[in-house]
């Protein structure tokens, strides 16, 4: 029996989570992806398949603020930024999609930052 890779396991977990979580125009989905070095967040309307707002640790305007911060602190700042951008577009409430990742560390820090920024979930 072949061993299932980490990324394949995460994909399966993500599909399992996505069966239940669906973003609508009034309550879009806040999707998180974390790589080894970066973290990305998007607010997505699944009805139209559009990304409404996004922020990541590679954003040009965030790059200077992130220098010298730990990864979890960077994630918190990305969460605050995505929340501010969503508030500017009139989005108050979202459903959180952890993307098959455990809700600890950077994923939790991003969620906390988004809550601090004013998003409800």
QUIVEN-V703994 format. One record per residue. N is the residue number from 1. RES is the residue in one small letter. SS is DSSP state (H for helix, E for strand, C for the rest). NEAR is the number of other ideal C-beta (glycine too) atoms within 8 Angstrom. Layout:
N RES SS NEAR
N RES SS NEAR
This chain:
1 x C 2
2 x C 3
3 x C 4
4 x C 5
5 x C 6
6 x H 5
7 x H 6
8 x H 8
9 x H 10
10 x H 11
11 x H 9
12 x H 9
13 x H 9
14 x H 10
15 x H 9
16 x H 8
17 x H 12
18 x H 9
19 x C 6
20 x C 5
21 x C 10
22 x C 8
23 x C 14
24 x C 9
25 x C 6
26 x C 4
27 x C 7
28 x E 14
29 x E 14
30 x E 16
31 x E 10
32 x E 15
33 x E 8
34 x E 11
35 x C 7
36 x C 3
37 x C 5
38 x C 9
39 x E 15
40 x E 14
41 x E 16
42 x E 10
43 x E 18
44 x E 13
45 x E 13
46 x C 10
47 x C 7
48 x C 6
49 x C 6
50 x E 6
51 x E 7
52 x E 10
53 x E 11
54 x E 10
55 x E 11
56 x E 11
57 x C 12
58 x C 6
59 x C 10
60 x H 4
61 x H 5
62 x H 13
63 x H 9
64 x H 6
65 x H 7
66 x H 10
67 x C 6
68 x C 3
69 x C 9
70 x C 5
71 x H 9
72 x H 9
73 x H 9
74 x H 13
75 x H 16
76 x H 13
77 x H 13
78 x H 18
79 x H 18
80 x H 12
81 x H 12
82 x H 18
83 x H 15
84 x H 10
85 x H 12
86 x H 14
87 x H 12
88 x H 6
89 x C 8
90 x C 5
91 x C 12
92 x C 7
93 x E 8
94 x E 15
95 x E 11
96 x E 10
97 x E 12
98 x C 11
99 x C 12
100 x C 12
101 x C 9
102 x C 6
103 x C 7
104 x C 5
105 x H 7
106 x H 11
107 x H 15
108 x H 9
109 x H 13
110 x H 15
111 x H 14
112 x H 10
113 x H 15
114 x H 16
115 x H 12
116 x H 10
117 x C 14
118 x C 9
119 x C 15
120 x E 7
121 x C 10
